[in-house]
Structure formats: structure tokens, C-alpha cells
Amino acid sequence: MSFVSLLGQQEAVKILKDEIRKDRISHAYLFSGQNGIGKFKLAFEFSKAVFCKELELDSCGSCINCRKMAHQNHPDFKRIAILEDKNAISIDQIRELKKEIAYKPYESDHKIYIIENAEEMTKEAANSLLKTLEDPPFFATIILLAEDTGKMLPTIISRCQQIKLKNVEKEKIKSLLLDKGLEAEKAEILSLTADGSPGRALKAAERESYFENRKIIYDFLSDIDSKNTIDIFKITDKLLELLKSDFPCFDLLSDWYRDIMMIKQDCLGAVKNKDYLEHLKHNKALMSLDSIIEKLDSIDRTERYIKENVRANLSLEVLFFKLRQPDQE
Ligand SMILES: [Zn+2]
């Protein structure tokens, strides 16, 4: 694997290659873009290119540095992510980084630290990192990865060279899925619902029962006005089970109502779930624009509640009752 394996990020790759060529690698980068777009992959491939002993502007895959990167045991490369039981990068993690980063590199001329979800850092951690970004050791590079830079300290952003990753074209995502052996119809659906994120499409494709579960949810929504309380309890149980395996239930629910909104506004071309077009059209006729917006809000709110550990089964039941509510108009 090398820079070639990155889908649709040629511009970012060109900038980074230029910097390696001119020996002007920054001390701090901020790679931004939605989840699944390839931020970590870009940072990883860039690090490999910097470390590689054989190739100047990419990685060979076989030298000692490339092999250590592939085995995730390169001593000059470190990945920092939110710990499993936490919801932010902690001050302790940044303190450790600061301690380690001061030592010279072992295998190459550089040391590279990647901080994932850099927008989710405690205030103390962010302030502590700021000091390192102001005065890093000459051999060190810190790459921050963030989906939402709006949540970051402006003083951190201004010390980084920003590289914005682009949403990947639908057709490129579709080819990727077809290359992985997915059937054409499924590849079409996932390339549309990926919203430009190849990682999101791949994750769905790799799930064992993605399409079966999608069908359960969308069959329910197609016919929601005829569902009774028992049906709502059943679908709630199903979603609770799916959420345990991190199934993108809320993305599917939101996509459904966004599609209805698109049809309502005569933007048929923007509909993602084209295989449910007739059902979506039927639902559209039953809803006003205001009620669609309200339903989308309820979906977002429920997702947030569940993230904050508000009782998931109750929150989901309430949500489905709201989604079923007939229009007042
Ligand atoms: Zn190499």
C-alpha cells in the first residue's frame, strides 16, 4: 500500500509530496474531513513516505521502516486516540506525548505523532498541547485529525498547516465496492448513502447483515402509519440489539426522512434510497415539510440522548411514537 491506495485525495497527496520533496515538512498539520473519508490513512501513508528508506516520495512496502509501519511497531510513530472508557483525549495522554516527543527518533530522522478526534480534547489537554505546538523539537511532526474543526481552539488551528480532505465522488466509491466483490445494486445504494465517505460505505459493506437490517428498518418506516404499539416495542428491541454492534441506525433513520424532504422539494436526483422510492413518495404525501424537519430533529436528539446514556429503550420508543404521529395539517 502507498499513497496510491488513497481514494480521491490527490490534491492533499500532492501538497504532502511537495513538502517531502522540498524537505519542508511542517511541525503540525490538521487533516480535516468527515469520518471515513481517509484522514488516518492519509496520515499513515504520509508517515510511511517520510520514513521509507527506498523511495523518496512514497513508501516501498519492503524496507525495514515500511515493515515496522505495517506491523504497527515503528518506534518513531505514535497514534493517540480517545481511550475506550473515555469520551475525550485526556491531559495524561498529552503529557505522555510531551515526555516522549522530546527524545530523538530511533529509526529515522523524524518522529510523527497522530492525534485522532483532535476536536474531542479536554480543555487542559488542548492547552497543554498548544505549548508543544508552539515549540516542538525540530524532528517532530504532530498530525491532528478532526471531523469538526469548529470545536477546536482557534490558537491550535492557527499553529497547524490545514489540509482539508474532499468528499469522494460517488462513482469512485462505487468502483471501490465493486472491486471488493459487492453486487452492483448494493454497491449503488452504499455509494449513494456514503455521502462521499468511502470508509462509511466499506464499513456497511463489511457488516454481515447490513442489507437485511436496513430492510427491517425501512420496511417498518415504509408502513409506519399502520404500526401498533406492539410493533413499536418490537422495532425498538431490534434497534437496541443493532446499536450494540454500532449499527448506523440513526444514519438510516435520518436518510429516510431526508429523502422524503428531497422528494417534497422536487429534488428526486438527490434521493439516496432509490430502491424505496415508491414508499418514500407515499410517505411524502402524508407529511408536511415542518413535520419532516421535526422528525429529523427528534432523530438527532434521540441519538444524542443515547450517547449520553439516557435510557435507550425509552428514548427509542418515544422516537418511534413521534415518527408515527400523523400530520396535524
Ligand atoms: Zn520503504
Residues whose N, C-alpha, C, O or C-beta is under 5 A from the ligand:
A	BS01	ZN	C52 K53 E54 S59 C60 G61 S62 C63 C66
